[in-house]
């Protein structure tokens, strides 16, 4: 079912005016949209004010230019999913006619702090953080006890959004979890002055606190559509945070949270859904996504405009992207996911992500939806954490649950029963790369597992090269604009 998001678009127009920062990420801005002295009271009296404000943040996640540029790669979360899939090596740039991602895929941009590809995600995620902080402040602050369920639901979403932004910053601007290493400035109040870089542990402690609080606050929240974060999304995000820490206790916490999300009842996508286009947020196995309508005004500058040959897109016109051919070769012949990729057309995902009309270059104004999280991720994350902690039976159960939806003959995945130890871990990680290809999750897996990826032969740049997760080219640089405006950070 499609929802009319015109109200969200109008809200974003106001919201963007309030939070535009120019070259400074955290400059002060007028607050006419919500008076921070009385908005908490107003929000309690009129929940629509809070809803509209949160909708503005959610709309930032899908709109172009939210990273502060006019670049055709600057369109919110799904834009950074593409960045990260390229860095993981699982997505190959197979043709480079328009050079939209040329320097980035050639691993030149991430080591140059003056390059805008370092600037756009930093600015985007800190805009989400600042906007979330304004909502939290309007509701009474970080430690407020909500007077009503409605205020609690708004506060829970804002805290989860803040943690979501910090999580992606930790993944993209640091090679791995190191508790004592300094990484990011922390801002928990919209009036905070410029901050020095906090330690990784301090950032993780904030994310864990925010998401734990969000899970409690969102208990009982029934959302009207999957754009909004609910308790299941917050649990999924917290599972990723714990998994990224990598210690045994955190692994078990991540497994427990993933299992809680699974128990909520989202079904795994069926085989037909796995090759059905990934274009409808109403798909039962999707936990979090955005219901795109024409009112959102998306066109070429969008995820679909970069990835789908059946959209008027770079994917159709010449900046072609496909699955790494070495990864594709590891997909078993009878696996339905093998058919997600078109061998005759450079292994493009013509059978995974597509507009339903299937007219080459046909969709001009985007109506297909965006996916952020689905329950298959929780099955795989639970399996990964179980395998790492020696809980082989649990890992094999969850892996088999998934593979039973990708093969018609149980004999094709019977080999899982014979796996153990490192072999089981390797298989879970392989299936994670296959199942979640193109969804922005392989980079997170590469980082938390400290993987070295050997690129296949179909990459325009660095074909055949083995690149470890710790290579500086796979981690973003704090951008020049932040260095210039923050006296506590130097290049």
Secondary structure, DSSP 8 states (H G I E B T S, - for coil): -----HHHHHHHHHHHHHH--TT-TT------SS-TTTHHHHHHH-HHHHHHHHHHHHHHTT-TTTTSS--TT-SSHHHHHHHHHHHHTSEEEEEESS-SSHHHHTT-GGG-TTSHHHHHHHHHHHHHHHHHHHHHHHTT-TT---SSHHHHHHHHHHHHHHHHHHHHHHHHSSSS--TTSEEEE---STT-----EEEHHHHHHHHHHHHHHHHHHTTT---SSTTS--HHHHHHHHHHHHHHH-SHHHHHHHHHHHHHHHHTT-----HHHHTTBS--TT-TTEEEEE---GGG---SSSHHHHH-TTBSSHHHHTEEEEE-HHHHHTS-TT-GGGGGSBGGGTTB-TTTB--TT--TT-B-S--S-EEEEEHHHHHHHHHHHHHHTT-HHHHHHHHHHHHTTT-SSGGGGGGGGG--HHHHHHHHHHHHHHHTTTTT-HHHHHHHTT-EEE--TT-SSSTT-EEETT-GGGS----HHHHHH-TT---
